[in-house]
Amino acid sequence: MQGKFTLLEDHAHNALPKLHAEKHRYDFILIDADHRFDGVFLEFYYADLLLKTNGFILLHDTHLPSVQHVLSWIHNNIENYTPVSHNENCIIFQKTAANAYRDWRHFKEFCLQ
């Protein structure tokens, strides 16, 4: 598997923008580093930019309220992701289409009830 995996020893908020700027694209991305809302949200934001159409994102630790809020935002605001598998601790989404244009005023509530 040489060449199929690269370990980047840096924080996601540093590494992911660099990967995007270098135009890297991936078939699968795992999000399991920062368990705070802002960190998970940022990781999903960049993972979305880095993920190829028909690729998969796995979010871990979905039992945490911070991750549940990110999931709520995805479900309510992003139309090109479909959940394909989930259990009590993780969920896998498939990116079903290229990033759709969203008007700058677009926002739907996503708070947990």
Buried (B, 14 or more C-beta within 10 A) or exposed (E): EEEEEEEEEEEBBEBBBEBBEEEEEEEEBBBEBBEEBEBBBBBBBBBBBBBEEEBBBBBBBBEBEBBBBBBBBBBEEBEBBEEEEBEEEBBBBBBEEEEEEEEEEEEEEBEEE
